[in-house]
Amino acid sequence: MEFPTASTPRPPWNKDKRVRQKRPFRLKEIWAIRVRLQLSCRTRELALFNLGIDSKLRACDLVKLRVRDVATGDRAAARASVIQQKTGRPVQFELTDPTREAVANWMKVTHLRAEDFLFPSRVSTSPHLGTRQYARIVDGWVEEIGLDPAAYGTHSMRRTKASLVYRRTKNLRAVQLLLGHTKLESTVRYLGIEVEDALEMAEQTDA
């Protein structure tokens, strides 16, 4: 039996496997999670949740946000721009009022400085929240409102607002820009639009 050496790259965990696309959250699920976080005074998680939904960032980009990326002084910005790790391209996003309030409260509690990571890790070996830690937190939110963690994940956070925008506007180009996709085809596949639209039309058609 051969074991991989340090110089031998490990194959991706999902190689040759069909991985089901994670579902976006619906509005009632967003509010169910948000209200629980507010009532239990989980300031850090509320800021993480709201910013995850608004930013539409991949987990690897969200956990590496610094205070200066989303705030000036002690005030959260209305808009922000970051360079995506996967594509090396900038993407802009808005911070809604609830998100700005949650981020400002989190900064006030932690006394974070402009150069600090917005979500420092509680593990001494890591300077910021890790993607696996983030995934476990998301799983916890999903379980709290009675959903199946296998059907949701960090990509649900990224897909949620994009899906809501598409459903309201049917504007693919706008969603492409919000997600920072280079190709429109990627946005189509990402949202599963063909299937969603086909089902929607079928539901509205009397046989």
Secondary structure as the mmCIF struct_conf table of DSSP 4:
data_model
#
loop_
_struct_conf.conf_type_id
_struct_conf.id
_struct_conf.beg_label_comp_id
_struct_conf.beg_label_asym_id
_struct_conf.beg_label_seq_id
_struct_conf.end_label_comp_id
_struct_conf.end_label_asym_id
_struct_conf.end_label_seq_id
TURN_TY1_P TURN_TY1_P1 ALA A 6 SER A 7
BEND BEND1 THR A 8 THR A 8
HELX_LH_PP_P HELX_LH_PP_P1 PRO A 9 PRO A 12
TURN_TY1_P TURN_TY1_P2 TRP A 13 ASP A 16
HELX_LH_PP_P HELX_LH_PP_P2 ARG A 20 ARG A 26
HELX_RH_AL_P HELX_RH_AL_P1 LEU A 27 LEU A 39
TURN_TY1_P TURN_TY1_P3 SER A 40 CYS A 41
HELX_RH_AL_P HELX_RH_AL_P2 THR A 43 SER A 55
HELX_RH_AL_P HELX_RH_AL_P3 ALA A 59 LEU A 62
TURN_TY1_P TURN_TY1_P4 VAL A 63 LYS A 64
STRN STRN1 ARG A 66 ARG A 66
HELX_RH_AL_P HELX_RH_AL_P4 VAL A 67 VAL A 70
STRN STRN2 ALA A 71 THR A 72
TURN_TY1_P TURN_TY1_P5 GLY A 73 ASP A 74
STRN STRN3 ARG A 75 ALA A 76
BEND BEND2 ALA A 78 ALA A 78
STRN STRN4 ARG A 79 ILE A 83
TURN_TY1_P TURN_TY1_P6 GLN A 85 THR A 87
STRN STRN5 PRO A 90 GLU A 94
HELX_RH_AL_P HELX_RH_AL_P5 ASP A 97 THR A 110
TURN_TY1_P TURN_TY1_P7 HIS A 111 HIS A 111
TURN_TY1_P TURN_TY1_P8 ALA A 114 GLU A 115
BEND BEND3 ASP A 116 ASP A 116
STRN STRN6 PHE A 117 PHE A 117
BEND BEND4 LEU A 118 PHE A 119
BEND BEND5 ARG A 122 VAL A 123
TURN_TY1_P TURN_TY1_P9 SER A 124 THR A 125
BEND BEND6 PRO A 127 HIS A 128
HELX_RH_AL_P HELX_RH_AL_P6 THR A 131 GLU A 144
TURN_TY1_P TURN_TY1_P10 ILE A 145 GLY A 146
HELX_RH_3T_P HELX_RH_3T_P1 PRO A 149 ALA A 151
HELX_RH_AL_P HELX_RH_AL_P7 THR A 154 THR A 169
HELX_RH_AL_P HELX_RH_AL_P8 LEU A 172 LEU A 179
TURN_TY1_P TURN_TY1_P11 GLY A 180 GLY A 180
BEND BEND7 THR A 182 THR A 182
HELX_RH_AL_P HELX_RH_AL_P9 LEU A 184 LEU A 191
TURN_TY1_P TURN_TY1_P12 GLY A 192 GLY A 192
HELX_RH_AL_P HELX_RH_AL_P10 ILE A 193 GLU A 203
TURN_TY1_P TURN_TY1_P13 GLN A 204 GLN A 204
#
